[in-house]
């Protein structure tokens, strides 16, 4: 399927590896010019270089080493390019833990990284999308927004705030009727560094091996495995497509069937 977005420009956060890289890769393969953002320059340069080599000179792949959750980091991004047709917001989640240990600073850091920074990126790019009559904003959040996980309270709390904000914004007729969609993509368990961290945390807590923890977690997923970044990126790319123009204000759960509810 031709997604009809070749030649568009996309901004993808956390794009050097993991879910963000899966999204950047899928978009670039569709002919989208991609600005990849991540904090680690060395890994980002290698990742962007490999993707550029894969897609060829007809697509531009630009790496910007910056902290997307900081005002100066966002300024560095927009100094390279101001206008984007597609924005995929993505920032690393806060560490798991016990809510008794989280003070004011921990909460402020989580809200800034997993709520406000996404809102700031939307604020900076949506007017240009409206002027051009096309825009796709995809916020990578978490399955914990729909099915809370107690040790991920910082993440779930901050991302739930973003979810509530998007629910209202996406349904504003001045946005929805002008070709701009805003949706959230909720990953379950994917084989990334984040899942390795969570597996290690559980292994340390339980005393079991990491292999045993992985097997136990996969046993609770109907698909009996963790997802891949390529699968995640493919769904993200479709949400950014011309064909997804009627999809807005939604939370798309991608978890291999782990969520047990009907709705």
Backbone as CSV, one residue per row, in Angstrom:
resi,resn,N_x,N_y,N_z,CA_x,CA_y,CA_z,C_x,C_y,C_z
1,UNK,0.835,-1.194,0.000,0.000,0.000,0.000,0.875,1.251,0.000
2,UNK,0.591,2.167,-0.895,1.256,3.459,-0.906,0.553,4.350,0.110
3,UNK,1.266,4.777,1.144,0.652,5.557,2.217,0.445,7.020,1.845
4,UNK,0.964,7.440,0.697,0.694,8.780,0.217,1.387,9.885,0.979
5,UNK,2.504,9.583,1.609,3.194,10.603,2.413,4.633,10.829,1.962
6,UNK,5.014,10.286,0.843,6.371,10.511,0.325,6.593,12.005,0.120
7,UNK,7.758,12.477,0.518,8.099,13.880,0.391,7.717,14.730,1.583
8,UNK,6.909,14.190,2.502,6.574,14.919,3.724,7.799,14.969,4.637
9,UNK,7.704,15.826,5.642,8.769,15.939,6.644,8.252,15.482,8.004
10,UNK,9.035,14.632,8.667,8.645,14.102,9.972,9.711,14.400,11.017
11,UNK,9.261,14.679,12.213,10.109,14.802,13.392,9.803,13.619,14.293
12,UNK,10.838,12.872,14.651,10.646,11.679,15.482,11.563,11.761,16.697
13,UNK,10.981,11.707,17.878,11.765,11.740,19.103,12.248,10.360,19.509
14,UNK,13.329,10.325,20.270,13.896,9.066,20.741,14.174,8.112,19.607
15,UNK,14.724,8.645,18.499,14.743,7.903,17.239,16.007,7.101,16.982
16,UNK,16.976,7.149,17.883,18.225,6.437,17.610,18.095,4.931,17.791
17,UNK,17.107,4.517,18.579,16.912,3.084,18.828,15.498,2.862,19.343
18,UNK,15.144,1.614,19.532,13.858,1.280,20.126,12.666,1.659,19.276
19,UNK,11.569,1.998,19.947,10.321,2.269,19.258,10.423,3.496,18.356
20,UNK,11.126,4.524,18.818,11.299,5.714,18.003,12.025,5.416,16.709
21,UNK,13.054,4.576,16.794,13.781,4.206,15.579,12.888,3.406,14.644
22,UNK,12.075,2.536,15.212,11.146,1.781,14.369,10.229,2.692,13.584
23,UNK,9.770,3.779,14.215,8.902,4.740,13.540,9.669,5.506,12.467
24,UNK,10.864,5.991,12.809,11.673,6.732,11.842,11.988,5.864,10.629
25,UNK,12.333,4.624,10.877,12.671,3.698,9.790,11.473,3.462,8.876
26,UNK,10.305,3.214,9.466,9.110,2.948,8.662,8.720,4.160,7.825
27,UNK,8.826,5.346,8.399,8.476,6.561,7.667,9.459,6.820,6.525
28,UNK,10.745,6.673,6.814,11.749,6.900,5.774,11.573,5.918,4.620
29,UNK,11.218,4.691,4.936,10.989,3.700,3.890,9.792,4.067,3.016
30,UNK,8.895,4.905,3.534,7.752,5.384,2.761,8.083,6.654,1.981
31,UNK,9.349,7.076,2.041,9.751,8.262,1.307,9.616,9.551,2.076
32,UNK,9.386,9.457,3.384,9.264,10.640,4.230,10.661,11.102,4.644
33,UNK,10.923,12.397,4.548,12.161,12.963,5.076,12.046,13.020,6.596
34,UNK,13.074,12.545,7.290,12.960,12.374,8.737,14.060,13.123,9.479
35,UNK,13.647,13.900,10.472,14.580,14.469,11.443,14.520,13.583,12.681
36,UNK,15.603,12.874,12.920,15.694,11.949,14.046,16.356,12.661,15.230
37,UNK,15.716,12.585,16.377,16.225,13.262,17.565,16.497,12.245,18.662
38,UNK,17.637,12.391,19.314,17.979,11.575,20.481,19.093,12.292,21.228
39,UNK,19.300,11.928,22.468,20.313,12.607,23.271,21.725,12.132,22.967
40,UNK,21.890,10.842,22.712,23.227,10.288,22.498,23.701,10.469,21.070
41,UNK,24.670,11.344,20.859,25.094,11.686,19.502,25.715,10.506,18.766
42,UNK,26.545,9.750,19.430,27.256,8.667,18.749,26.282,7.625,18.210
43,UNK,25.362,7.187,19.057,24.391,6.185,18.620,23.467,6.770,17.563
44,UNK,23.076,8.022,17.748,22.189,8.676,16.781,22.842,8.803,15.418
45,UNK,24.088,9.242,15.392,24.776,9.394,14.111,24.875,8.061,13.371
46,UNK,25.178,7.001,14.111,25.272,5.680,13.488,23.913,5.222,12.975
47,UNK,22.881,5.458,13.758,21.534,5.042,13.375,21.034,5.829,12.173
48,UNK,21.219,7.145,12.194,20.783,7.979,11.080,21.565,7.653,9.815
49,UNK,22.872,7.419,9.967,23.692,7.075,8.819,23.269,5.778,8.178
50,UNK,22.968,4.783,9.003,22.538,3.490,8.469,21.198,3.615,7.758
51,UNK,20.287,4.411,8.312,18.985,4.578,7.676,19.115,5.352,6.368
52,UNK,19.959,6.375,6.349,20.180,7.127,5.113,20.728,6.227,4.012
53,UNK,21.663,5.369,4.384,22.238,4.451,3.405,21.187,3.480,2.884
54,UNK,20.264,3.092,3.734,19.228,2.150,3.319,18.243,2.779,2.341
55,UNK,17.794,4.019,2.635,16.719,4.603,1.835,17.228,5.374,0.624
56,UNK,18.507,5.723,0.618,19.074,6.394,-0.547,18.908,7.902,-0.535
57,UNK,19.471,8.529,-1.549,19.573,9.988,-1.585,18.251,10.689,-1.835
58,UNK,17.228,9.971,-2.264,15.947,10.621,-2.543,15.200,11.015,-1.266
59,UNK,15.647,10.486,-0.141,15.049,10.795,1.161,16.116,11.415,2.051
60,UNK,15.760,12.464,2.754,16.700,13.102,3.672,16.506,12.554,5.083
61,UNK,17.596,12.134,5.693,17.592,11.676,7.087,18.572,12.554,7.854
62,UNK,18.071,13.300,8.793,18.884,14.246,9.554,18.850,13.871,11.025
63,UNK,20.010,13.755,11.624,20.100,13.472,13.051,20.383,14.744,13.832
64,UNK,19.617,14.964,14.897,19.838,16.110,15.779,20.005,15.576,17.197
65,UNK,21.219,15.714,17.725,21.487,15.250,19.088,21.017,16.322,20.060
66,UNK,19.899,16.088,20.710,19.310,17.070,21.612,18.369,16.366,22.575
67,UNK,18.130,17.019,23.696,17.165,16.525,24.674,15.814,17.129,24.330
68,UNK,14.930,16.331,23.787,13.645,16.831,23.306,12.750,17.274,24.448
69,UNK,13.086,16.892,25.680,12.279,17.279,26.832,12.708,18.619,27.417
70,UNK,13.765,19.219,26.867,14.263,20.505,27.364,14.000,21.598,26.344
71,UNK,13.713,22.802,26.824,13.409,23.910,25.923,14.554,24.177,24.956
72,UNK,15.791,24.131,25.458,16.926,24.381,24.582,17.099,23.263,23.557
73,UNK,16.731,22.046,23.936,16.792,20.939,22.991,15.794,21.110,21.860
74,UNK,14.581,21.525,22.205,13.571,21.766,21.167,13.985,22.936,20.267
75,UNK,14.613,23.951,20.867,15.090,25.079,20.063,16.146,24.624,19.058
76,UNK,17.004,23.696,19.471,18.029,23.176,18.571,17.395,22.429,17.399
77,UNK,16.328,21.711,17.664,15.629,20.987,16.601,15.045,21.965,15.589
78,UNK,14.329,22.969,16.088,13.635,23.882,15.191,14.580,24.858,14.510
79,UNK,15.799,24.951,15.006,16.789,25.749,14.282,17.262,25.021,13.026
80,UNK,17.119,23.712,13.018,17.474,22.927,11.834,16.333,22.907,10.822
81,UNK,15.093,22.793,11.329,13.911,22.830,10.466,12.718,23.245,11.310
82,UNK,11.959,24.195,10.799,10.859,24.749,11.585,9.531,24.033,11.341
83,UNK,9.299,23.574,10.108,7.993,23.034,9.740,8.034,21.522,9.560
84,UNK,7.007,20.862,10.099,6.895,19.410,9.967,5.455,19.046,9.641
85,UNK,5.307,18.038,8.793,3.988,17.508,8.456,3.579,16.398,9.410
86,UNK,4.585,15.740,9.977,4.381,14.601,10.875,5.243,14.811,12.106
87,UNK,4.661,14.615,13.273,5.430,14.684,14.516,5.125,13.439,15.336
88,UNK,6.163,12.710,15.686,6.028,11.539,16.544,6.726,11.878,17.862
89,UNK,5.937,12.138,18.898,6.521,12.499,20.178,6.870,11.235,20.949
90,UNK,8.034,11.261,21.545,8.525,10.062,22.219,9.664,10.449,23.144
91,UNK,9.520,10.134,24.408,10.588,10.375,25.378,10.646,9.193,26.326
92,UNK,11.830,8.893,26.792,12.006,7.765,27.692,11.168,7.899,28.951
93,UNK,10.660,6.770,29.408,9.832,6.770,30.609,10.668,6.842,31.876
94,UNK,10.091,7.365,32.949,10.791,7.414,34.232,10.988,6.016,34.791
95,UNK,11.893,5.864,35.731,12.159,4.533,36.279,10.982,4.001,37.080
96,UNK,10.859,2.679,37.144,9.821,2.094,37.990,10.189,2.263,39.458
97,UNK,9.217,2.066,40.311,9.506,2.180,41.731,8.256,2.189,42.583
98,UNK,8.447,2.540,43.849,7.381,2.617,44.845,6.953,4.074,44.972
99,UNK,5.657,4.339,44.915,5.178,5.725,44.942,5.599,6.460,46.205
100,UNK,5.891,5.728,47.271,6.328,6.361,48.515,7.677,7.060,48.366
101,UNK,8.428,6.630,47.382,9.773,7.189,47.177,9.784,8.375,46.214
102,UNK,8.633,8.711,45.628,8.596,9.764,44.611,8.178,11.082,45.231
103,UNK,9.075,12.035,45.186,8.774,13.363,45.693,8.416,14.332,44.579
104,UNK,8.387,15.616,44.926,7.994,16.661,43.990,8.844,16.643,42.733
105,UNK,10.179,16.516,42.883,11.059,16.575,41.723,10.845,15.394,40.784
106,UNK,10.654,14.214,41.335,10.411,13.043,40.492,9.132,13.215,39.668
107,UNK,8.101,13.752,40.312,6.848,13.970,39.591,6.994,15.055,38.523
108,UNK,7.691,16.135,38.846,7.870,17.206,37.870,8.681,16.729,36.662
109,UNK,9.700,15.916,36.926,10.509,15.378,35.826,9.664,14.487,34.918
110,UNK,8.824,13.659,35.533,7.980,12.754,34.747,6.955,13.532,33.933
111,UNK,6.334,14.523,34.538,5.320,15.315,33.837,5.957,16.094,32.689
112,UNK,7.146,16.647,32.917,7.828,17.369,31.849,8.174,16.446,30.691
113,UNK,8.735,15.279,30.991,9.195,14.383,29.934,8.048,13.711,29.193
114,UNK,7.035,13.275,29.931,6.014,12.425,29.336,4.662,13.088,29.143
115,UNK,4.576,14.375,29.467,3.356,15.122,29.190,3.676,16.457,28.513
116,UNK,4.352,17.332,29.235,4.526,18.691,28.729,5.372,18.750,27.462
117,UNK,6.432,17.971,27.374,7.295,18.074,26.191,6.527,17.739,24.918
118,UNK,5.596,16.789,24.994,4.768,16.474,23.828,3.849,17.636,23.488
119,UNK,3.265,18.250,24.511,2.389,19.395,24.286,3.177,20.542,23.646
120,UNK,4.406,20.751,24.113,5.240,21.823,23.562,5.541,21.577,22.089
121,UNK,5.786,20.337,21.710,6.042,20.025,20.302,4.787,20.240,19.447
122,UNK,3.630,19.905,20.002,2.379,20.147,19.285,2.163,21.648,19.096
123,UNK,2.395,22.409,20.161,2.234,23.856,20.078,3.125,24.457,18.989
124,UNK,4.327,23.934,18.869,5.308,24.504,17.949,5.055,24.139,16.490
125,UNK,4.278,23.103,16.228,4.159,22.599,14.855,2.751,22.605,14.288
126,UNK,1.739,22.680,15.116,0.374,22.443,14.622,-0.127,23.561,13.720
127,UNK,0.256,24.801,13.969,-0.247,25.894,13.134,0.236,25.759,11.690
128,UNK,1.484,25.337,11.514,1.981,25.104,10.167,1.228,23.975,9.479
129,UNK,0.898,22.926,10.220,0.104,21.832,9.665,-1.258,22.331,9.215
130,UNK,-1.889,23.155,10.043,-3.212,23.685,9.712,-3.156,24.560,8.464
131,UNK,-2.118,25.344,8.334,-1.972,26.202,7.156,-1.829,25.372,5.883
132,UNK,-1.125,24.239,5.983,-0.906,23.400,4.804,-2.037,22.405,4.575
133,UNK,-2.933,22.261,5.553,-4.066,21.354,5.396,-3.724,19.895,5.552
134,UNK,-2.593,19.611,6.184,-2.214,18.214,6.450,-1.332,18.169,7.687
135,UNK,-1.642,17.242,8.580,-0.787,17.041,9.742,-1.112,15.734,10.427
136,UNK,-0.074,15.077,10.899,-0.238,13.844,11.654,0.636,13.937,12.911
137,UNK,0.001,13.871,14.061,0.726,13.860,15.332,0.435,12.532,16.019
138,UNK,1.486,11.798,16.326,1.370,10.510,17.016,2.209,10.594,18.288
139,UNK,1.561,10.443,19.414,2.259,10.439,20.691,2.474,8.998,21.143
140,UNK,3.720,8.607,21.313,4.003,7.277,21.850,3.853,7.363,23.363
141,UNK,2.863,6.686,23.887,2.621,6.714,25.327,2.919,5.340,25.920
142,UNK,1.927,4.656,26.447,2.184,3.355,27.067,0.867,2.626,27.291
143,UNK,0.932,1.304,27.256,-0.256,0.506,27.581,-0.701,0.742,29.019
144,UNK,0.197,1.268,29.858,-0.156,1.515,31.264,-1.178,2.634,31.402
145,UNK,-1.398,3.421,30.344,-2.466,4.418,30.363,-3.823,3.728,30.415
146,UNK,-3.931,2.600,29.735,-5.193,1.852,29.680,-5.275,0.769,30.746
147,UNK,-4.156,0.149,31.041,-4.104,-0.910,32.048,-2.960,-0.590,33.011
148,UNK,-3.216,0.172,34.069,-2.153,0.674,34.944,-1.271,-0.428,35.524
149,UNK,0.006,-0.088,35.657,1.000,-0.973,36.276,1.552,-0.235,37.481
150,UNK,1.408,-0.810,38.666,1.672,-0.049,39.888,3.085,0.513,39.957
151,UNK,4.085,-0.239,39.507,5.461,0.246,39.618,5.794,1.302,38.571
152,UNK,4.882,1.524,37.629,5.091,2.539,36.592,4.159,3.735,36.807
153,UNK,3.939,4.062,38.062,3.017,5.135,38.393,3.433,6.489,37.859
154,UNK,4.727,6.785,37.862,5.194,8.058,37.317,4.869,8.155,35.827
155,UNK,5.154,7.092,35.124,4.887,7.060,33.682,3.394,7.117,33.405
156,UNK,2.635,6.248,34.069,1.196,6.192,33.829,0.498,7.482,34.192
157,UNK,0.930,8.095,35.293,0.303,9.340,35.716,0.541,10.464,34.723
158,UNK,1.799,10.654,34.319,2.126,11.736,33.386,1.507,11.489,32.015
159,UNK,1.595,10.267,31.531,1.064,9.972,30.202,-0.469,10.039,30.186
160,UNK,-1.096,9.725,31.295,-2.557,9.862,31.363,-2.955,11.326,31.244
161,UNK,-2.140,12.212,31.806,-2.404,13.636,31.645,-2.336,14.048,30.190
162,UNK,-1.325,13.561,29.460,-1.215,13.845,28.029,-2.418,13.286,27.277
163,UNK,-2.852,12.095,27.653,-3.991,11.459,26.994,-5.246,12.301,27.136
164,UNK,-5.475,12.826,28.330,-6.637,13.677,28.545,-6.571,14.953,27.732
165,UNK,-5.392,15.552,27.654,-5.217,16.766,26.860,-5.496,16.504,25.392
166,UNK,-4.927,15.433,24.857,-5.095,15.100,23.445,-6.561,14.801,23.120
167,UNK,-7.266,14.173,24.043,-8.663,13.814,23.802,-9.496,15.040,23.456
168,UNK,-9.230,16.152,24.126,-9.964,17.367,23.829,-9.444,18.079,22.597
169,UNK,-8.117,18.201,22.493,-7.516,18.938,21.387,-7.848,18.309,20.039
170,UNK,-7.741,16.994,19.948,-7.938,16.311,18.670,-9.355,16.490,18.134
171,UNK,-10.309,16.712,19.041,-11.712,16.820,18.633,-12.155,18.262,18.384
172,UNK,-11.244,19.184,18.485,-11.552,20.571,18.160,-11.814,20.665,16.655
173,UNK,-13.008,21.097,16.233,-13.293,21.142,14.790,-12.316,22.010,14.005
174,UNK,-11.721,23.009,14.643,-10.765,23.852,13.944,-9.481,23.094,13.622
175,UNK,-9.319,21.927,14.228,-8.171,21.062,13.947,-8.609,19.846,13.136
176,UNK,-9.620,19.142,13.644,-10.051,17.889,13.012,-10.583,18.105,11.603
177,UNK,-11.197,19.257,11.354,-11.773,19.507,10.033,-10.770,20.102,9.055
178,UNK,-9.544,20.289,9.494,-8.529,20.922,8.649,-7.412,19.969,8.240
179,UNK,-7.686,18.673,8.333,-6.716,17.696,7.849,-5.623,17.339,8.824
180,UNK,-5.779,17.699,10.096,-4.760,17.403,11.104,-5.331,16.418,12.115
181,UNK,-4.648,15.300,12.280,-5.088,14.287,13.238,-4.075,14.167,14.369
182,UNK,-4.592,13.837,15.551,-3.744,13.638,16.729,-4.190,12.350,17.406
183,UNK,-3.279,11.405,17.517,-3.580,10.116,18.121,-2.442,9.681,19.031
184,UNK,-2.742,8.724,19.865,-1.735,8.148,20.752,-1.525,6.680,20.386
185,UNK,-0.287,6.252,20.413,0.062,4.860,20.133,0.616,4.255,21.418
186,UNK,-0.084,3.248,21.938,0.196,2.695,23.262,0.919,1.361,23.140
187,UNK,2.221,1.330,23.349,2.930,0.050,23.263,2.753,-0.792,24.520
188,UNK,2.583,-2.087,24.285,2.690,-3.038,25.378,4.156,-3.398,25.552
189,UNK,4.453,-4.658,25.598,5.829,-5.099,25.823,6.523,-5.358,24.491
190,UNK,7.514,-4.523,24.206,8.315,-4.651,22.991,9.764,-4.928,23.376
191,UNK,10.459,-5.615,22.498,11.826,-6.034,22.796,12.788,-4.861,22.618
192,UNK,12.840,-4.001,23.612,13.661,-2.793,23.591,14.489,-2.716,24.870
193,UNK,15.325,-1.698,24.949,16.103,-1.490,26.168,15.199,-1.258,27.374
194,UNK,14.054,-0.606,27.143,13.109,-0.338,28.236,12.603,-1.643,28.835
195,UNK,12.254,-2.616,27.992,11.751,-3.879,28.520,12.861,-4.624,29.248
196,UNK,14.088,-4.472,28.766,15.203,-5.111,29.460,15.370,-4.531,30.861
197,UNK,15.172,-3.212,30.988,15.254,-2.575,32.294,14.168,-3.103,33.232
198,UNK,12.946,-3.208,32.704,11.838,-3.687,33.529,12.006,-5.156,33.903
199,UNK,12.530,-5.943,32.975,12.800,-7.355,33.268,13.857,-7.464,34.363
200,UNK,14.900,-6.647,34.253,15.953,-6.681,35.263,15.422,-6.263,36.627
201,UNK,14.565,-5.243,36.653,13.958,-4.811,37.915,13.170,-5.935,38.566
202,UNK,12.379,-6.648,37.752,11.599,-7.762,38.281,12.500,-8.913,38.721
203,UNK,13.565,-9.151,37.969,14.505,-10.213,38.347,15.180,-9.894,39.679
204,UNK,15.559,-8.651,39.860,16.182,-8.247,41.115,15.208,-8.381,42.281
205,UNK,13.954,-8.057,42.030,12.950,-8.119,43.089,12.616,-9.549,43.477
206,UNK,12.487,-10.405,42.443,12.033,-11.777,42.687,13.156,-12.765,42.966
207,UNK,14.369,-12.411,42.530,15.477,-13.347,42.662,15.564,-14.347,41.537
208,UNK,14.669,-14.253,40.561,14.691,-15.146,39.410,15.676,-14.629,38.361
209,UNK,16.019,-15.477,37.418,16.887,-15.054,36.324,16.099,-14.179,35.357
210,UNK,16.821,-13.384,34.567,16.135,-12.545,33.582,15.430,-13.403,32.528
211,UNK,16.024,-14.556,32.189,15.374,-15.442,31.218,14.044,-15.949,31.754
212,UNK,14.026,-16.295,33.045,12.794,-16.792,33.656,11.729,-15.698,33.691
213,UNK,12.151,-14.470,33.972,11.204,-13.359,34.009,10.641,-13.089,32.622
214,UNK,11.502,-13.088,31.602,11.032,-12.874,30.231,10.003,-13.933,29.836
215,UNK,10.311,-15.181,30.128,9.392,-16.264,29.772,8.059,-16.107,30.490
216,UNK,8.113,-15.699,31.757,6.889,-15.516,32.524,6.059,-14.362,31.959
217,UNK,6.716,-13.281,31.607,5.988,-12.145,31.047,5.388,-12.471,29.687
218,UNK,6.142,-13.185,28.858,5.630,-13.545,27.536,4.456,-14.520,27.637
219,UNK,4.442,-15.326,28.690,3.354,-16.289,28.871,2.022,-15.594,29.123
220,UNK,2.053,-14.344,29.578,0.830,-13.585,29.849,0.345,-12.822,28.611
221,UNK,1.102,-12.903,27.524,0.720,-12.233,26.280,0.149,-13.290,25.336
222,UNK,-1.077,-13.127,24.859,-1.639,-14.137,23.956,-0.749,-14.454,22.763
223,UNK,-0.006,-13.474,22.261,0.902,-13.718,21.139,2.131,-14.508,21.562
224,UNK,2.327,-14.645,22.881,3.426,-15.427,23.468,4.814,-14.894,23.083
225,UNK,4.913,-13.606,22.899,6.211,-12.994,22.599,6.120,-11.504,22.824
226,UNK,7.271,-10.845,22.842,7.312,-9.399,22.833,7.204,-8.915,21.378
227,UNK,6.728,-7.692,21.201,6.647,-7.126,19.866,8.003,-6.686,19.366
228,UNK,8.070,-6.380,18.071,9.308,-5.890,17.475,9.147,-4.408,17.126
229,UNK,10.266,-3.718,17.058,10.213,-2.297,16.711,9.722,-2.090,15.290
230,UNK,9.975,-3.045,14.401,9.498,-2.936,13.023,7.974,-2.982,12.978
231,UNK,7.369,-3.857,13.782,5.905,-3.928,13.843,5.326,-2.615,14.369
232,UNK,5.964,-2.077,15.380,5.495,-0.823,15.964,5.585,0.309,14.950
233,UNK,6.719,0.395,14.266,6.912,1.441,13.277,5.906,1.370,12.149
234,UNK,5.550,0.167,11.734,4.597,0.008,10.639,3.230,0.570,11.016
235,UNK,2.810,0.335,12.254,1.524,0.879,12.700,1.595,2.400,12.780
236,UNK,2.698,2.917,13.287,2.885,4.364,13.357,2.808,4.984,11.963
237,UNK,3.481,4.374,11.003,3.484,4.905,9.637,2.071,4.937,9.066
238,UNK,1.286,3.906,9.323,-0.091,3.916,8.831,-0.891,5.043,9.479
239,UNK,-0.683,5.272,10.773,-1.403,6.349,11.457,-1.043,7.721,10.881
240,UNK,0.106,7.801,10.220,0.552,9.043,9.586,0.143,9.143,8.126
241,UNK,-0.530,8.146,7.628,-0.809,8.055,6.195,-1.997,8.908,5.771
242,UNK,-2.133,9.057,4.452,-3.324,9.695,3.895,-4.563,8.864,4.213
243,UNK,-4.409,7.544,4.235,-5.552,6.661,4.465,-6.112,6.776,5.885
244,UNK,-5.321,7.312,6.824,-5.761,7.413,8.219,-6.349,8.786,8.540
245,UNK,-6.813,9.491,7.519,-7.307,10.852,7.719,-8.551,10.928,8.598
246,UNK,-9.280,9.827,8.763,-10.512,9.816,9.564,-10.264,9.269,10.972
247,UNK,-9.004,9.034,11.298,-8.630,8.495,12.607,-8.039,9.623,13.447
248,UNK,-8.754,10.040,14.480,-8.212,11.094,15.340,-8.778,10.973,16.743
249,UNK,-8.001,11.422,17.708,-8.417,11.366,19.106,-8.464,9.974,19.683
250,UNK,-7.711,9.043,19.086,-7.791,7.646,19.498,-6.518,7.184,20.211
251,UNK,-6.692,6.155,21.013,-5.584,5.488,21.693,-5.467,4.085,21.115
252,UNK,-4.444,3.879,20.307,-4.263,2.598,19.621,-3.338,1.718,20.456
253,UNK,-3.896,0.656,20.992,-3.173,-0.248,21.880,-2.532,-1.360,21.058
254,UNK,-1.230,-1.480,21.174,-0.474,-2.489,20.422,0.275,-3.346,21.427
255,UNK,-0.333,-4.475,21.803,0.212,-5.244,22.937,0.115,-6.750,22.779
256,UNK,-0.103,-7.240,21.567,-0.180,-8.674,21.368,-1.371,-9.335,22.019
257,UNK,-2.392,-8.530,22.358,-3.603,-9.073,22.983,-3.548,-9.127,24.493
258,UNK,-2.554,-8.515,25.109,-2.390,-8.630,26.563,-3.514,-7.973,27.349
259,UNK,-4.044,-6.859,26.851,-5.124,-6.200,27.571,-6.374,-7.081,27.511
260,UNK,-6.982,-7.416,28.668,-8.048,-8.406,28.686,-9.446,-7.865,28.444
261,UNK,-9.600,-6.545,28.285,-10.928,-5.976,28.177,-11.503,-6.027,26.781
262,UNK,-12.817,-5.781,26.711,-13.516,-5.717,25.430,-13.314,-4.351,24.777
263,UNK,-13.257,-3.293,25.589,-13.127,-1.936,25.072,-11.805,-1.324,25.533
